[in-house]
């Protein structure tokens, strides 16, 4: 048996996994999206998803995903740049990754305690003379917790892109008289744009479908498509409508991936 044939045999377990846990769930969602509450075939779900109420949810979803991605980028890029300049970069990188190993629900509940009326954040505000504030169930708390959870996914690809950047290019720019800002703007940032796009993908796409954080931290003040999917599957039992929203969301995510899929090639030039 040839080496290529052996490689094809090795792909069989991966193919089975892909079919069972990727293809089959997507097919089930698409099939379910064409069913009404009585199990009859219908296109009404796809008509309903374009009504004002769902369009408003879609707008909120994209807005908050954009805001979370933007804040993560503004914090993540300087953090990644600083990590590349430290002596113990691997240790700091490990400390950044460690929170990713903690269950998401546990982290969310930890912030319920921190931002609560008698939590550490309000105790600090009281000590500073500001007084207690309503921190939970606000847009601020929702964005803050989301950024905290997603920030490692922004930092890691940017860090890798910065690590792959040849230092000689930066030195050449400085030797030719470019200032630090010009060097960053004309050399460093364009050559690490692939890492930026990868980080934005890794944050924006999952941020589109958030529902646990909106439920616990934002107290349903922030209504997104992820919240609507959860409601239809678990509360109203309208699986067809929930599946339709999920299909529309997957299509939106696929379009985003296609539009930003040239980042790695650009960053590696």
Wavefront OBJ file of the C-alpha trace (Angstrom):
o trace
v 0.000 0.000 0.000
v 1.376 3.389 -0.967
v 2.165 6.157 1.499
v -0.685 8.268 0.127
v -3.135 5.411 0.704
v -1.946 5.094 4.310
v -2.514 8.820 4.798
v -6.067 8.443 3.524
v -6.678 5.722 6.104
v -5.399 8.017 8.835
v -7.979 10.625 7.763
v -10.911 8.294 8.429
v -11.224 9.039 12.210
v -11.057 12.764 11.500
v -13.666 12.416 8.758
v -16.024 10.532 11.091
v -15.553 13.175 13.779
v -16.188 15.949 11.246
v -19.379 14.331 9.967
v -20.807 13.558 13.423
v -19.991 16.784 15.238
v -19.815 19.434 12.481
v -21.760 18.405 9.391
v -24.616 16.571 11.137
v -25.479 19.417 13.570
v -25.458 21.952 10.725
v -27.711 19.740 8.596
v -30.053 19.305 11.567
v -30.232 23.083 12.102
v -30.944 23.758 8.430
v -33.635 21.058 8.392
v -35.210 22.328 11.620
v -35.243 25.911 10.322
v -37.871 24.926 7.717
v -40.295 23.524 10.322
v -43.011 25.371 12.227
v -44.264 24.619 15.750
v -46.398 21.762 14.414
v -43.541 20.201 12.461
v -44.831 21.282 9.049
v -42.566 22.611 6.311
v -42.672 26.394 6.031
v -40.692 29.451 4.947
v -42.328 31.670 7.552
v -39.319 31.410 9.864
v -37.047 33.017 7.276
v -39.656 35.705 6.660
v -39.965 36.403 10.377
v -36.215 36.761 10.881
v -36.280 39.923 8.732
v -38.962 41.634 10.806
v -38.010 44.786 12.787
v -37.663 42.981 16.127
v -35.064 40.514 14.819
v -33.326 43.133 12.708
v -32.944 45.188 15.884
v -31.441 42.178 17.673
v -29.109 41.666 14.712
v -28.009 45.298 14.860
v -27.382 45.019 18.611
v -25.412 41.797 18.091
v -23.133 43.327 15.471
v -22.716 46.554 17.437
v -21.696 44.858 20.681
v -19.486 42.355 18.845
v -17.769 45.280 17.096
v -17.384 47.161 20.390
v -15.962 44.119 22.192
v -13.553 43.494 19.295
v -12.454 47.133 19.163
v -11.763 47.356 22.907
v -9.974 43.996 22.819
v -7.794 45.235 19.948
v -6.973 48.548 21.662
v -5.884 46.654 24.775
v -4.543 43.522 23.090
v -2.130 45.061 20.586
v -0.122 47.100 23.130
v -0.166 44.103 25.476
v 1.160 41.783 22.771
v 3.795 44.353 21.788
v 4.894 44.700 25.414
v 5.061 40.911 25.809
v 7.501 40.642 22.909
v 9.834 43.122 24.628
v 9.880 41.550 28.112
v 12.588 39.212 29.344
v 10.213 36.566 30.691
v 7.716 36.646 27.834
v 6.826 32.961 28.096
v 5.929 33.338 31.777
v 3.730 36.365 31.105
v 2.143 34.566 28.179
v 1.362 31.615 30.436
v -0.270 33.931 32.984
v -2.369 35.370 30.165
v -3.456 31.915 29.001
v -4.215 30.485 32.460
v -7.679 32.117 32.794
v -8.678 30.376 29.540
v -8.451 27.067 31.409
v -11.127 28.139 33.889
v -14.722 27.302 33.029
v -16.560 30.217 31.427
v -19.516 29.934 33.808
v -17.206 30.108 36.833
v -15.589 33.289 35.516
v -18.978 34.885 34.916
v -20.139 34.022 38.430
v -16.899 35.458 39.811
v -17.755 38.803 38.212
v -21.237 38.633 39.721
v -19.509 38.723 43.069
v -16.965 41.371 42.101
v -19.509 43.765 40.576
v -22.288 43.099 43.086
v -23.615 45.705 45.519
v -21.335 44.409 48.265
v -18.567 43.240 45.958
v -14.922 44.222 45.747
v -15.469 46.843 43.031
v -18.048 48.766 45.045
v -15.950 48.413 48.197
v -13.065 50.044 46.326
v -15.327 52.843 45.034
v -16.576 53.418 48.566
v -13.003 53.602 49.892
v -12.188 56.195 47.220
v -15.157 58.303 48.302
v -17.137 57.712 45.118
v -19.788 55.582 46.782
v -21.433 52.363 45.569
v -22.647 52.220 41.993
v -24.871 49.906 39.994
v -22.212 47.998 38.074
v -24.101 44.843 37.240
v -26.807 44.707 34.571
v -25.263 47.537 32.562
v -23.704 47.834 29.126
v -20.368 48.593 30.793
v -20.316 45.363 32.800
v -21.326 43.344 29.732
v -18.544 44.781 27.551
v -15.982 44.627 30.380
v -16.581 40.956 31.167
v -16.727 40.032 27.476
v -13.411 41.773 26.789
v -11.833 40.032 29.797
v -12.935 36.646 28.470
v -11.929 37.241 24.834
v -8.717 39.268 25.300
v -6.374 36.215 25.146
v -7.802 35.321 21.721
v -6.776 38.780 20.515
v -3.348 38.867 22.131
v -2.057 35.455 21.025
v -2.251 35.851 17.204
v -0.889 39.408 17.418
v 1.942 38.195 19.666
v 2.820 35.464 17.153
v 2.788 37.976 14.288
v 5.063 40.342 16.196
v 7.424 37.488 17.076
v 7.723 36.577 13.381
v 8.514 40.168 12.391
v 12.211 40.435 11.425
v 13.885 42.969 13.782
v 16.138 44.043 10.908
v 13.176 45.731 9.202
v 12.497 47.867 12.270
v 16.194 48.688 12.637
v 16.405 49.649 8.957
v 13.448 52.006 9.310
v 14.990 53.683 12.362
v 18.395 53.950 10.636
v 16.716 55.701 7.711
v 15.412 58.372 10.076
v 11.862 57.184 10.711
v 10.422 58.074 14.094
v 9.048 55.415 16.437
v 5.462 56.241 15.410
v 6.298 56.247 11.690
v 8.092 52.922 12.061
v 5.079 51.423 13.770
v 2.612 52.904 11.265
v 4.563 52.107 8.082
v 6.427 48.903 9.045
v 5.284 47.101 12.203
v 1.511 47.384 11.921
v 1.212 46.525 8.174
v 3.433 43.473 8.607
v 1.418 42.242 11.608
v -1.968 42.912 10.031
v -2.474 39.178 9.538
v -2.311 38.653 13.312
v -4.700 41.565 13.856
v -7.239 40.082 11.440
v -6.912 36.639 13.004
v -7.448 38.137 16.464
v -10.460 40.128 15.292
v -11.955 36.986 13.791
v -11.354 35.028 16.987
v -13.146 37.699 19.047
v -15.836 39.070 16.738
v -17.305 35.744 15.600
v -17.997 34.223 19.059
v -19.035 37.642 20.395
v -21.869 37.648 17.839
v -23.580 34.710 19.546
v -23.112 35.514 23.241
v -25.997 34.579 25.504
v -24.669 33.480 28.894
v -22.972 36.803 29.634
v -25.980 38.761 28.412
v -28.181 36.687 30.700
v -26.091 36.810 33.877
v -24.031 40.006 33.642
v -26.266 42.265 31.550
v -29.474 40.968 33.114
v -31.204 40.765 29.704
v -30.709 44.510 29.215
v -28.612 43.538 26.198
v -30.646 41.430 23.774
v -28.690 39.727 21.006
v -29.294 36.948 18.501
v -27.580 34.508 20.860
v -30.141 35.366 23.533
v -32.968 34.890 21.020
v -31.648 31.445 20.032
v -31.480 30.396 23.686
v -35.014 31.660 24.322
v -36.491 29.817 21.350
v -34.793 26.518 22.133
v -35.225 26.504 25.928
v -38.207 28.726 26.732
v -40.675 29.074 23.846
v -39.737 25.635 22.423
v -39.915 27.146 18.921
v -36.960 25.183 17.600
v -37.677 26.172 14.002
v -37.272 29.887 14.712
v -34.219 29.289 16.887
v -32.632 27.170 14.162
v -33.407 29.828 11.560
v -31.647 32.518 13.585
v -28.698 30.137 14.097
v -28.474 29.490 10.333
v -28.555 33.224 9.560
v -25.864 33.767 12.197
v -23.675 31.017 10.739
v -23.992 32.544 7.272
v -22.992 35.940 8.681
v -19.979 34.363 10.388
v -18.958 32.586 7.174
v -19.151 35.856 5.236
v -16.955 37.558 7.857
v -14.377 34.754 7.629
v -14.305 35.010 3.822
v -13.977 38.809 3.854
v -11.105 38.736 6.357
v -9.521 35.483 5.227
v -6.566 37.074 3.417
v -4.982 38.351 6.627
v -2.390 35.601 7.051
v -1.132 35.959 3.480
v -0.824 39.702 3.848
v 0.919 39.403 7.189
v 3.461 36.919 5.918
v 4.739 38.921 2.985
l 1 2 3 4 5 6 7 8 9 10 11 12 13 14 15 16 17 18 19 20 21 22 23 24 25 26 27 28 29 30 31 32 33 34 35 36 37 38 39 40 41 42 43 44 45 46 47 48 49 50 51 52 53 54 55 56 57 58 59 60 61 62 63 64 65 66 67 68 69 70 71 72 73 74 75 76 77 78 79 80 81 82 83 84 85 86 87 88 89 90 91 92 93 94 95 96 97 98 99 100 101 102 103 104 105 106 107 108 109 110 111 112 113 114 115 116 117 118 119 120 121 122 123 124 125 126 127 128 129 130 131 132 133 134 135 136 137 138 139 140 141 142 143 144 145 146 147 148 149 150 151 152 153 154 155 156 157 158 159 160 161 162 163 164 165 166 167 168 169 170 171 172 173 174 175 176 177 178 179 180 181 182 183 184 185 186 187 188 189 190 191 192 193 194 195 196 197 198 199 200 201 202 203 204 205 206 207 208 209 210 211 212 213 214 215 216 217 218 219 220 221 222 223 224 225 226 227 228 229 230 231 232 233 234 235 236 237 238 239 240 241 242 243 244 245 246 247 248 249 250 251 252 253 254 255 256 257 258 259 260 261 262 263 264 265 266 267 268 269
